[in-house]
Structures are given as C-alpha cells and as structure tokens.
Amino acid sequence: MEVVSRIESHASYLDYEATLGARKLIEEIMLVKKGENLVITADTATDMRVVDVTAAAAYAVGAQPTVIRYPTSSTSAVEPPAPIAAAIAEADVWIEFQLGYIMHSEAFRVALGNGCRYINLTGMDVQMLVDTVGRVDYQEVTDLGWALVRLLEQAEKIRITSPAGTDISATIGDRPINLRGLPATEPGQSVMLSGQISFNPYEDTQNGVVVFDGGAWPPNELGLLNSEIRCEVKNGAITDITGPGTDAATYANWMASFDDPNMYRLAHWSLGFNPGVPALTGRIVEDERVFGTVEFGMGTKGSWIGGDYWSAAAHTDASMNLPSIFLDGTPIEVDGKYMHPEIVEICRRMGIEGY
C-alpha cells in the first residue's frame, strides 16, 4: 500500500496534540459517558499510539475501554473472528481503527442493531488524528457540510467531470443526502470522520465514465495511485475497468477475484471537504476527505445511504483529482475549487487557501 511518509521518529511525536484529538473524539464526537463500555478494535497495521491515547481519554471520562488487537485482514468489510463479533455486539460505543475494517459486515449490523454507537477510522495514525480531528473546527466544517447538503437536496440532476476524463451523470431526485461526522447522539448511529457528504442517486440513472487518479483502497496493493483507473458505468454498475498502467489491472483483477456482480455496483457518491486534508496521503479515510475531492464507493451499500441497499463480498473506495460538480447544469465546483457564493464565503471564513 503506497502512502505518504510521515515524520514519526519517536513515541512522543505530537503526543500533546494527539491527546487533544483523542479527547475531542471521545467527548465531542462519540459522546462517551461515564459507565459506558467502549470497544476499540485494532489490527497489526494499526498505529497503537492512537489506540492508547483514545483508550486513556475514554477512561478519563469514566468509561470502561476494552482494546482488541488481531492480525490484519487482507481485505475489508468481511466478517471478523467470533470473539470480536461478540465484543462489539455488547458495546455501547465502538471505535474501529484497524486497516482491515469490518464495517458493512453482519457483525457490524448486529452491533448497530443492538444500539452501539460506531465510528470508522480505518488506518488512522497520530498525524491523521491531529490533522483531521484535533486541529479541525467541527462547527465550521459542519456549516460547510450543511450548505452543500442544501444545494444537493434542491437539485434534480448531478453531473461530475474531471480533467482526467470523468464524465458521469445521474438523477438525485428525493434520495437523501447524508452529512457525515455529526456527533453520535443516537443508539445504533454510524459516524464517520467529519468533512464528507455521502449519497447515492437513482441507480439506473448513473451512467458515464469515472476516472480515478487520486487514491483507491482496497486492494492492499494500491493506496496512492500511480496511474489512472478508468471505469465505464452503466445503470449504476461498472462494466469495464481499463487504464494505461498497472493500477487499473490490479484493481480489475481484485474486483474479479470475488466473482460477485454486486462488487461492481456504485454504493455511494461522496464529496470531501475536511480542511485538515489538503492533499492525498494514501490513507483512504483521509483521501475521501481531501478538500474539494469527489470519491465513489463500490461493493456493499449500507442502508443508511438511502434507496436500495445490498451486500457484496467487500467494499472499496476511490477518488479523483480536480473534480467539477454541476447541479442541474450549474457549476458549484470547477477543477477542485468551489464556485457557489455561499460555499466560497464559508471557505473564506474557514481560512481555506485559494478562497
């Protein structure tokens, strides 16, 4: 997996800043309370400094943190070992840090059905915790998110293009627009890192070409892309995967290995706008939230997204550089920069470079 190198030469690297990020995660995002059972899942690819500082923050508010660490899975959205499924089924709060995440699995659905509040922070390291949580003004990011939600809710049709060749259109209609990163106020709530909107237009209206030239993961062989992955899309499903380099072949072979038609279905369209992620890193949670990016998910689709939902053998996400977004023909973003006056004003208020 190709990622941007971090300068993390010792255990105390950004330890004060990481403590602040962990406190915000526990107290302001997951709303962990005294007496609650918190389960933190990690694997052998997890930055355990993040796990330790998060467990300590939970213990400080009077919760009971339990940490589970196990071997890294070769893919994501698969069923975990039985003891892990049993633990999360009994959790009040579950924080998932492992690289081979189990969101979308049956164990995940059971845990949420039992009322567990959950957040997926797959692959998070100290730098990510500091940049995307500790140093982020959540209210400002939320304000920007709600402004984008309103624009999408008012639109009937969406078209996305990019300099690499993306050109895909669809009908949003009355499909829900989900703002991610809101505090976990309800039992069974699935939370994601702030700075993302996810939705899925009517499946049979999703047609065109999507070219991924940012990041893609899984499979583990990818991360930061070295060459483009071009996907032909018809009626909401990928019909062909091509590209000039090895990344497209790796992606196509991995998808085909499951022999599962649902792997090719577009599960969600997402807009990223976390100010703590100005550039790609190869870590998918960050790459989905690069400020101004567009990302697509394929494979298993969660019911929370809205519309039809389905299970697949796995789930994968991939992003593009410099997207343009048109709502009912009007551009709200051009080549990765927001153009709508309300969005521009919020970006200026946030101090985003270029606005």
Secondary structure, DSSP 8 states (H G I E B T S, - for coil): ---------STTTTHHHHHHHHHIIIIIIS---TT-EEEEEEETTS-HHHHHHHHHHHHHTT-EEEEEEE---SSSS----HHHHHHHHT-SEEEE--SS--TTSHHHHHHHHTT-EEEE-TT--HHHHIIIIIT--HHHHHHHHHHHHHHHHH-SEEEEE-TTS-EEEEE-TT---EEE-----STT-EEE-SSEEEE---GGG-EEEEEE-SBEESSTT-SB-SS-EEEEEETTEEEEEE-SSHHHHHHHHHHHHT--GGGGBEEEEEEE--TT--S--S-HHHHTTSTT-EEEEEEEE-GGG-S--EEEEEEEEEEESS-EEEETTEEEEETTEE-SHHHHHHHHHHT-TT-
